[in-house]
Amino acid sequence: MRTPFHGKFEPFALRSNVIFFHDWRYVHHGDTRWDNPEGQYLGLWSRDPLPSLVWAGRDIPWGIRLRAQPAQKSEPFIRCDRPWEGVLFGSSVIREGGRYRLWYEVVPPNDIAEGTAGERNLLCYAESEDGVHWDKPALGLSAYQGHNETNIVYGGPLTPASGYHGGNVFCDPHAPAEERYKAFHLGFMSKQTAEEYLHKYPGENDPHNERMQRPCGLYGAVSPDGLHWRPLPEPLMLQVSDTQNIAYYDDFLGRYVAYLRTWVMGRRAIGRSESQDFRHFPLPETIIWPDASVGPSDLWYCNGKTVYPGANDYHLLFPKRWHVAQDRFYMHIATSPDGILWGFPPESEILAPGERDAWDAGGVSIACGMVELPKDRVGVAYTGDKVPHKYTRRPPLGEIAWAWWPKGRLVALEAQERGEFRTAQVIFSGNDLHLNVRTKQVGGAWIEVVGPDGKALPGRGFEDCDPINGDYLDHVVTWRGEACLGNASGMPLAFRVRLAAAELFSMAFA
């Protein structure tokens, strides 16, 4: 899949009016140059004898590195406390209309007793005003063993043809009202259904299906409100992906995108697929596999795809690393400018299991959806288990808590001592520059505004910048007391940044 940024050069338009330093995308790599003693560049080729040349590289970044920030943990806020909740996992969270909406998956105890666990799981619903206190409303949409007023909204008896396992829920503003919400999940099918699918889409069958007793693939459902669901009649893809299948509508690409499990030489990996209509997805292409950067017993088990709240051009994966040698799950972070190109920032492990006997000692698993939280935080819901992955599972098992960060602080651009770099030329709206920055007491940050000619704007050089020292989620940069950047509307600008014992998380414009 070709990135939409293929062949693109600066200036770059900031779609969300912010530069997060999740990766190097907006850090200029610098320019090379060798000059003669008089400061002249002689060109790349010469037939004449050369004097001693002097390195005169410009805007080469130095003294800086990227470092992922570990998440903090909240106390669990969802537990198994209903008769239909046996094993709990895999949630999707959305914040809309001033409330948090959570869809989570459970294996009902009767399926565990009958030996059919994982085939016809239940999708349950909860909501909250503050992200701390949650209500599991009695919706009366699906009964469970005589309990009529449940919070079950899908799966189980509501999906008799396919079953339900390993799905996500997302809001699709692109869709008509009756399909505003969509679900994407694993399901099982008859051989006849699989044959009919392959007649329509020849060759589009995951080879791993040959190892399955029954064919399986990805299914979809649509809803006007996220509560009342209508299953789509045909499978969307014949892929064996038994947990955490995530789909969403990408406004920039104008397509539906799915992230799910693939298999590379028997090892679990992460794949991606695109669709125009949420009725059929081609087989996925693997985007992340267990390469030499991880250990010999490590596998990428789930993907945790999301975007940063309010900035959907900052794509995030929270891949779950199954450390088979310990039989435990660890969470990492990967970043992307487009959802196609992915990379791991240094120190990418951001969430680890708790100590022995803790509620999440067996493993942690980040779910789908990052949201803003009270007290200037952002977070993702995660499930913790008290026992390792393949340990015999006896209900109740699984609790949901927040993994959270201070707002905007997922990855830091850090200068441990001193460092400097220039951003790429960017186009944005606004005339004030806001930094999310943290310095040591001995440190500081300074900004120089650079025009299209590569020179500092008058009065906006390093010598004019009021030094920044402290810990700020939102600090307005000033030059001799003035905040205005002094640029003409829409003119591309770059910024030279000097850091001393400091961490820079973002540059935003307003």
Buried (B, 14 or more C-beta within 10 A) or exposed (E): BEEEEEEEEEBBEBEBBBBBBBBBBBBBEBEEEBBBEEEEEEEEEEEEEEEEEEEBEEBBBEBBBBBBBBBEBBEBBBBBEBBBBBBBBBBBBBBEEEEBBBBBBBBBBBBBEEEEBBBBBBBBBBBBEEBEEBEBEEBEBBBBEEEEEBBBBBBBEBBEEBBBBBBBBBBBEBBEEEBBBBBBBBBBBEEEBBEBBBEEBEEBBBEBBEEEEEBBBBBBBBBBEBBBBBBBEBBBBBBBBBBBBBBBBBEEBEBBBBBBBBBBEEEBBBBBBBBEEBEBBEBBEBBBBBEEEBEEEBBBBBBBBBBBBEBBBBBBBBBBBBBBEBBBBBBBBBBBBBBBBBBBBEBBEBBBBBEEEEBBBBBBBBBBBBBBBEEEBBBBBBBBBBBBBEBEBEBBBBBBBBBBBBBBBBBBBBBBEBBBBBBBBBEBEBEEBBBBBBBEEEBBBBBBBBBEEEEBBEEBBBEBBEEBBEEBBBBEBBBEEEBEBBBEEEEBBBBBBBBBBBBBBBBBBB
